[in-house]
Amino acid sequence: MTEIKQVAVLGAGVMGSGIAGICANAGCQVLLLDVEQSAAEAAKAKLTAGRSPLIQEPALLDNIRSGSFAADMQSIADCDWICEAVVEDLKIKRQLFTQVEAARANGSIITTNTSGIPLKDIYADMPPRLQQDIAVTHFFNPVQVMKLVELVGGEHTKAETLATLAEFLGARLGKGVVHAKDTVNFIGNRIGCLWMLAGLHLAEKAMREHGLTIESVDALTSAPLGLPPTGLYGLIDLVGLDVMFNVGKNLHANLPPADPGRAFTSFTEHVQRMHDRGQLGRKSGGGFYKLIRHHDGSKSMQVFDFGDDCWRAAQAVELPENERTLCGVFASDSGNGAFVRDLLTTTLCYAAALVPEISNDIVNIDRAMRWGFNWQHGPFEMIDQLGARTFMQSLNQTSAPLPNMLRVLQESGAQSFYRNDGREYLTLDGRWEKV
């Protein structure tokens, strides 16, 4: 197994500089390249700046050497791992990998940090040497905070290449490595973006039918479900409607024809109008929420009211006591319960249907959602909390067939996806294996 000591990071944006920084912290020698050396130098300088610098020991900054693609590409010949982190553009990535292949040494490992471009499209028609040494290492941002790295091999990637990366990412960089397949948006974003995009549709349905508000939707889609405190709309404000719009377009173009996620790849009419007028979220000064700073130094929050198409003061929401837990709100006969059942059923069934398409097992899916989206419990752990058999009974009200892993559970006679305090999990063929 190759030992990774010297690393090249191609692209000095937020992601690339973050990867360079954590590698330098781990004691690696790092070559950070960008189109212009000045961009790489500026990115390097920022690693020790601010209240919580990525590199807290200034001496470690000496582990990073900056340069440019044109002048310093030949230096990657000394590197064990070459990590590309440039813009999400297939043509640009392929052009860069052509240069990399000409300059790198035999046995070096190449990875792309793409979040959605299929690996097979990146290496198509490239030399066999590159195809056996290439993989995806999809870090989540901010790199120094988020635990998840999705590791994806191609059809010809050597097992040793993946083993070396998994060992380095986990043991040396302290990341949580999830093994994914070369499918659209891999694991985390495939399920997480479905949750967000479906949530926009199902929340507006709940507003029409049950009188929910943006604030009540976020109250329900946070602590009760074990999800981050932003809730649905707060998270999308953080990500940006422009980003979510492009995510939807990518999913529409690349999801399999029968994929249930295709129903949610377009925005609702209200959300599309917000996007079109530039009301994108925090980056534009307001999206679903808007922070108001008053002359006396105080602050207040406003929320955008779909019904009146205008801003109003945000209202605090206190959920009924029986709706403050996952099981409680899922069982509630209120409008809140109907919305949560709708959204959770859509999301959890989607995850259960994607084994083995995106992953061969449930463990990698659950870890991806915990480590990449800060869910307290992954989809299959949530089903176990609800009671797998109880959850399946709730699906009997629909005419849809059981998704794949729920069918496996039913046919195996198992009562849950995990047993022995989570130390064993149910496999695709209905057996139990150690986690």
N, C-alpha and C positions, 0 to 999 in steps of 0.2 A: 504494500500500500504506500502510495506517495505521501510524504510528509509536506504539508504546506507551510513554508516559512516566508516566502516572498510573494507578495500579492500585487497585481496591477488592477486598478479600478479605472475604467474608461467612462468618463462623464463625471463632472464635478458639481452637479446639481445637488439638491437637498438629499436625494437618495444616495447618489454616488459618494458624496463627501461623508455621509453618515456611515456607509459601509467602510470607507477608508479609515474613519475615526475609530470604529470598534475593532478593526484589525490592528491598528496602531496600539490601541489600549491592550490588546492581547499579546503584544510584543513582536508582531510581524513587521517586516520592512515593506513599505507600501509605495508604489508608484501611482500617483494620481494625475491622470491626463485629461485634457479637454481640448476643444478646438484652439483656444488661445491659452498659453501658459498663464497669463494674468488671471484668467478665470479660475484656474486650478489653485493659484496662489491665494486669491481672495477667499475661496472656499476653505482652504486649509487654515487661514487666519481666523475664520469664524468658529473653528472647532474649539478654541479656548476662550471664546468671548461669551458674554451674557451671564445671567445669574446661575444658570445650570449648564456649564460648558460640557460638551460631549467628552472632551479630553481635559481632565481635571489636573493632571500632572504635566505642566508645560514641557518638561523634558521629553515626554513621549511624542510631542509634535515633530521631533527630529526624526522619528521613524517614517515620516511621510516626505517623499520627494515629489515635487510638482513638475509638470512638463506639458507639451502639446502633442497632438496626434501626429502632426507633420514632422516635428523635429525629434521626437523621442519614442516613436513606435517600436524601433528596433530594440529598445531596452526591455521590452516584455519577454525577450528571449531568456532573461534571467529569472523569470517569475514562474512559480509553481501553479498559481491560480490567476486567471485573467477574468475579471468580472465586468461585463458591459452593463452600464446603467445610463444609457442615453435616452433621448426622447422616444415615445411609443410610436415609432414609424417603421414599418417593415423594410422599406427601401433603404433607409438610413442604417438600420441594424445590419442588413445584409452587406452593404458596402463596407461597413466597419469590420465585419467578421472576415471579409475577403483580405483586408489589410492585416488583420490579426493572424490569420492562417499563414500568411507569407512570412511573418516575423517571429512566430513563437517557436519554442523548442519542442522536440518530441517528448511526449509524456505529460506535457502541461495540460491543465484542465481549463476549459472555457465555459463560462456561464453567462446567461442573459437574465436581467432582472425584470423582464417583461411581466406585466400583470394580466395580460389577456391575449397576446399574439401567440398562436400555436407554435410550438418549437419546430414542428415539422415544416412549417412555412419558412422559418428562419434559415434552416440548414438545407433546404431543398436544392438538389443538384450540386452541393458543395462536396469537396474531397472526402473520401472515406476516413482519412485521419481525423478530420474535424468532427465528422458525425459520431465517431466512437468516443470522443473526448468532451462532447458538449452536453450541457444540461441547463435547466432553469433553476435559478435560486431566487425565488420571489420573496424578498424582504418586505415587511410591512412598515409603514411610516408612523411615527418617527423611529428610526432604526434602533436607537439606543434604548427605547422604551418597550417597543412591541416584541414579544417573545417569538412570534411565529416566523418561520421560513418554510415556504413550500418548495420541496425538491422534486423536480420532474425530469425524468430521463426520456430520451428519444428512442426510436425503434432500434437504433444501432449503438446506443450508449453502453459502454462497458460497465459491468457490475462493479469493477474496481473503482471506476470514476465516481459512481454514486456512493460507494462505501467510504471513499476518502473524503468526499464532501460532507457526508452525514457526520462522520467522526469529527471533522474540523469545526463545522457549524455548531454541533452540540457540545463537544467537550472543550473546545478552545474558545469559541465565541459565546457559549452559554445560551444558545438559541434552542427553541423547541422545533425540531425538524418534523415536518409532516410529509409523507410520501404521497404525491398526487400523480394523476395521469395527464397526458397531453390533450386535455379537453378544454373547451371554452371557459375562461376565467378560473380554471383549476378547481379548488375546493372552496376556500373561504369566500371569494367574491362571487362564486356561482350561487351559493346558498345565501350569503349575506345580502347581495344585491337583489335577489328574488324577494327576500324579506322586506327590504326597503321599498322596492317598486310595487310589489303587491300591497304593501302597507298603505301606500298613497291611495290606491284604488279602494281598498276595503275600508279605510278610515272614512273616506268621503261617503261611502255607502252607509256606514254607521251614523254619520252626521245626519244624513237624510232620514234614515229610518228610526234612529233612537235618540237623536238630539245631542250626540257627542260633540265636543269641541276639540280644537287643537290641543289645548291644555289637558283635557281629560284623556285624549289619546296618548299623550306623552306620559301622563301619570300611570297609565295602564301598561305601556310598553317600556317600562323601566324596572323599578324595584320589584313589583309583583312577579315579573317573569325572570328575574335575575339578570336583567340587561342593564347596560350603562345608564347613568342618570339623565343623559340627553333625551332619551326616548326616541321615537321615530322622527318627528319633525325637527327636533333639536339636532339630531345626527345629520339629517340631510342638509340643514343650514350649515353645519360644520363642513361637510363634504363639498357642497355647492351644487346647485341645480344644473349648472353647465356640465359638471363632471357626470352627474347622474343621467343627463340627457345623452351624453356620448356613450355611457355604459349601456343604456337602453338600445341605442343604434347598433352597438357591437353585438349585443345579445340577439337582436332581431336578425342580424346578418348571419350569425354563426350557430345559433341554437338548432338542434335537430328539429325537423318539421313538426313532429308530434309532441315536442317538449311543452309541458304546462306553463312554463315561464314565459312563453311567447305572448300569452294573453296580457302580460303586464309590462311589455317593453316600451310602450308609449305612455306619455303622461296623461293624466286626466285633463279635461278642458281648463279647469281652474289653474292647475299647476303649469300647464303649457303657456297660459297667458302671463303668469309670473315670470317664467323663463324668458319669454319673448321680449318683455319690457325691461329685462336686466335685473329683476328682483331675485338674486341668485342665492342669498344667504349672508353669512358673516362677511364674506369677502366684498360684497357690494353695499354693506351698511345695513342690510336687512333682507330677510327672506320670509320665512313664516313668523319669525320673531325680529324685533328691532329694539336695540338698547338705546334709550334716550338719556343723554347727559344734560343736566339742568345747570343753569348759571350759578346756583348756590353750591354746586359740587355734588349734589345728590344724583341718583340714577333711578330710572324706572324702566320697566319692560312693556313693550307693546306687542300685540299679536295681530296677524292679518286675518280678518274675518271674511271668509269666502262668501257668506250670504249677502253681506252689504258691500263687499269689494272695497273694504277700507280698513284702516288701522283702528284698534281699540286697546284699552288697558288690559294687560294680561291678568287673569284671575287665578288665584291659588285654588288647587283642587285637593280635597281630602276624600280619599276613597273610603267606602264602607269597610268596616273591619273584616267582613267575610270576603272581601275582594283584594286583600293585600298580600296574598300568596298565590303561587302558580295554581295549585289545586283548587283553592277557594274561588278565584275569579273564573277559572275554566268551568267550574260547576255552577256558577251563578246564573240565575234565570233572568237577570237584568239585561239591558242593552249593552252594558259594559261586558258582561259575560258573552253575549252573542258575538260582539266584535272580536274579543280575544279568541274564542273558539274558531271563528272564521280565519283569522290571521295565523294562529298556531297550527290549525289543521292543514292549511295551505303550505306552510313552511315545513312542518315536520314530515308531512307526506312527500313533499318534494325531495327532502333529504333521503328518506327511506327508499325512494324510487331510483336514486342515483348510484346505488351500490349494485353492480361493480363498475358502472360507467366512469365515475370520477375517482373512485378509490375501491380497493379490494376489501376493505373492512370498515366497520363503524368507528373504530378507535381513531383513525386519522381524521375522519370527519368531525368527530366531537372535539378533538384537540384543535383543529383548525378554527373552529368557531370560538372556543375558549381563548386561545392564544392570539387570534387575529382580530376578533371583534369584541373581546372582553366579556363574552357571555359567561355567567357563572357555571352553566351547564350546557353541554352540546345537545344537538337535537335528539339523539337516542337516550341520553341521560334524562332529558325532559320527558320523553315518553315513559321512561321507567318511573319518574316521579309521579306522573299522572296515573300510572298503572297501565301497562301495555295492553292488557285485555280490556280494560275500561275504555282506553283510547280507541281501540278497534271497534268496540261496540258503538261508540259515538259516530263512527264512520258508516255504520249500517244504514243511517238515515239518508245516505247518498247512494247513487247508483254506480259510483266509480269503483273499479276493482281495487283490491288491496295493493299498495305499492310493494315492490319486491321484497325488501327486508321484513316488512310486516307479514308478508305471506310466508317467508322463511320461518319467522317466529311461530306463526300459527301452525304450520305443518310439523314443526319440530316438537310441539307441545310445551315449549318454554313459556315461562311467565314473564320474562323480562329479557332485556338485551345484555345486562350485566348481572353477575352473581358473585357471591363470596366477597362482599364489600367492594365490588368493582375490580377485583383482581382477575376475573375471567370475563370474556365477552363471547357473544354468539357469532359464529362465523357464517359466511355466505352459504356453506353447505350444511348448516344446522348443527355444527359441533361446537364444543366449548374449548377456547384456548386462553392461555395466560396473556394478560395485557402486557 
